[in-house]
């Protein structure tokens, strides 16, 4: 299967790779591949800062419509599959695309969350995350993924919430629900992690030792 491979022998090489990645505008070509590299770069950088990586790291990005999006090996560990996806809505992405075409920049907020109170934003966030996870679990269950020692899911939080998410409260809602979804699925992801809009990675959300890791600036 065709993949574009990156190899990092040390932290400096990883940081150089991450510093070259950007969230592409909606109107740019090959946007999905660029967004996937940015997302996995943020994830690896947060793990590196937390002392959870060993070198060398081999990151093979799929070309075309291969799954999973990345095949990843860290140190002497086996090769694992890393699928990347967005937690968002089609309506929000369509609005971002219209704004990009009209040369507007920055985060766009839909008005659907007007009058939000309490932790409604966190509940909304939880529903969207679960929706994205279920969609990828269905694909995994159909056997469309390249064989690997294990498969992992990485989500990019690209929501249309009007207020900043309080992730401590969001985790209280998502952890038990996500565990239930994964436990009742015959073929599940070993871990589910989330790259947030607040420079944090919610690592292994369904795991017993889930954690919130900061993403260092490059």
C-alpha positions in Angstrom: 0.0 0.0 0.0 1.3 3.5 -0.9 2.3 5.7 2.0 4.5 8.8 2.4 6.9 8.1 5.3 8.5 10.4 7.8 11.2 9.2 10.2 12.2 11.2 13.4 15.4 10.2 15.1 15.1 12.7 17.9 13.0 15.5 19.4 14.4 18.2 17.2 13.4 16.4 14.0 9.9 15.9 15.4 9.6 19.6 16.3 10.8 20.6 12.9 8.1 18.5 11.3 5.4 19.9 13.6 6.4 23.5 13.0 5.9 23.1 9.3 2.3 21.9 9.7 -0.6 24.4 9.6 -4.4 24.1 9.7 -5.2 24.7 6.1 -7.9 27.1 4.9 -11.1 25.5 3.6 -10.4 26.5 0.0 -6.9 25.0 -0.3 -6.2 21.8 -2.3 -5.4 18.5 -0.5 -6.8 20.0 2.7 -7.6 16.7 4.4 -4.1 15.4 4.2 -2.7 18.6 5.5 -5.2 18.7 8.4 -4.4 15.1 9.2 -0.6 15.8 9.5 -1.3 18.9 11.6 -3.5 16.9 14.0 -1.1 14.0 14.4 1.8 16.4 14.8 0.0 18.1 17.8 -0.7 14.7 19.3 2.9 13.5 19.0 4.3 16.8 20.3 2.0 16.6 23.4 3.1 13.0 24.0 6.8 14.0 23.6 6.5 16.8 26.2 4.9 14.3 28.6 7.8 11.9 28.2 5.7 9.3 26.5 7.6 8.8 23.3 10.8 6.9 22.3 12.8 7.3 19.2 13.1 6.6 16.4 9.5 7.3 15.3 8.3 6.2 11.9 5.1 7.9 10.6 3.7 6.6 7.3 0.8 8.8 5.9 -1.6 7.1 3.6 -2.0 8.2 0.0 -5.4 8.2 -1.5 -8.2 6.6 0.5 -6.2 4.0 2.4 -7.1 3.3 6.0 -5.9 4.0 8.6 -4.6 7.4 7.9 -1.2 6.7 9.5 0.9 3.6 10.4 3.0 4.6 13.4 5.9 2.9 15.2 7.6 4.4 18.3 10.9 3.1 19.4 11.0 -0.7 19.3 7.3 -1.1 19.6 5.2 -2.7 16.9 3.4 -0.8 14.2 0.0 0.6 15.1 -2.7 2.2 13.0 -3.7 5.8 13.7 -6.9 7.0 12.3 -7.6 10.8 12.3 -11.0 12.5 11.9 -12.9 15.7 12.8 -15.6 16.0 15.3 -17.8 18.7 13.6 -20.9 19.2 11.5 -21.4 19.5 7.8 -23.2 22.9 8.3 -20.3 24.4 10.2 -17.8 23.2 7.7 -19.9 24.6 4.8 -19.9 28.0 6.6 -16.2 27.9 7.1 -15.7 27.1 3.4 -17.9 30.1 2.4 -15.9 32.4 4.7 -12.6 31.1 3.3 -13.7 31.8 -0.2 -14.7 35.4 0.8 -11.2 35.7 2.4 -12.3 35.9 6.0 -10.0 34.3 8.5 -10.3 33.1 12.1 -12.7 30.8 13.9 -16.3 31.2 12.9 -19.1 30.8 15.3 -22.6 29.6 14.4 -25.5 31.1 16.2 -27.2 27.8 16.9 -25.7 27.8 20.5 -27.3 31.2 21.4 -28.7 31.3 24.8 -26.5 28.5 26.0 -26.6 27.9 29.8 -24.9 25.7 32.4 -22.9 22.9 30.7 -25.0 22.6 27.6 -22.0 23.2 25.4 -20.1 20.3 27.1 -23.1 18.0 26.5 -23.3 19.1 22.9 -19.5 18.5 22.6 -19.9 15.0 24.1 -22.7 14.1 21.6 -20.5 15.2 18.6 -17.5 13.2 19.8 -19.5 10.1 20.2 -21.1 10.5 16.8 -17.6 10.8 15.2 -16.4 7.7 17.2 -19.3 5.6 16.2 -18.8 6.5 12.5 -15.2 5.4 12.6 -16.1 2.2 14.6 -18.5 1.2 11.8 -15.7 1.6 9.2 -13.2 -0.4 11.4 -15.8 -3.2 11.9 -16.1 -3.6 8.1 -12.4 -4.6 7.9 -11.3 -1.7 5.7 -8.2 -1.0 7.8 -4.7 -2.2 7.1 -3.6 -4.9 9.6 -1.7 -3.5 12.6 -0.8 -4.5 16.2 -3.6 -2.2 17.3 -5.7 0.7 16.0 -6.1 4.1 17.6 -8.5 7.0 16.9 -7.4 10.6 17.1 -10.1 13.3 16.8 -9.7 17.0 16.1 -12.3 19.1 18.0 -13.7 21.4 15.3 -17.0 22.3 16.9 -19.4 25.2 16.4 -19.8 25.9 20.1 -20.3 29.5 21.1 -18.4 29.3 24.3 -15.1 27.8 25.4 -15.5 24.2 26.5 -14.7 23.4 30.1 -12.9 20.1 29.4 -13.0 19.0 33.0 -16.8 18.9 32.9 -16.8 17.6 29.3 -14.7 14.6 30.4 -17.1 13.7 33.2 -19.7 13.3 30.5 -17.7 11.6 27.7 -15.6 9.1 29.7 -18.4 6.7 30.9 -20.4 7.0 27.6 -17.3 6.4 25.5 -16.3 3.4 27.6 -19.8 1.9 27.1 -19.6 2.4 23.3 -16.2 0.7 23.0 -17.0 -2.1 25.4 -20.1 -3.0 23.4 -18.3 -3.0 20.0 -16.7 -6.3 18.8 -13.8 -4.5 17.1 -12.8 -1.3 18.9 -10.0 1.2 18.9 -7.4 0.6 21.6 -7.4 4.3 22.5 -9.4 7.4 21.6 -7.7 10.8 22.0 -8.8 14.3 21.1 -6.8 17.4 20.0 -8.7 20.4 21.3 -9.0 24.0 20.2 -7.3 25.0 23.5 -3.9 23.6 22.8 -4.6 20.4 24.8 -4.6 16.8 23.9 -7.2 14.7 25.8 -5.2 11.4 25.8 -6.8 8.0 25.9 -10.2 9.4 26.9 -11.8 6.0 27.6 -8.8 4.7 29.5 -8.4 4.4 33.3 -5.5 6.8 33.3 -6.8 9.4 30.8 -5.1 12.7 31.0 -5.1 16.2 29.6 -1.7 17.0 28.0 -0.6 20.5 27.0 0.7 21.0 23.5 4.0 23.0 23.6 4.5 25.9 21.1 7.0 25.3 18.3 
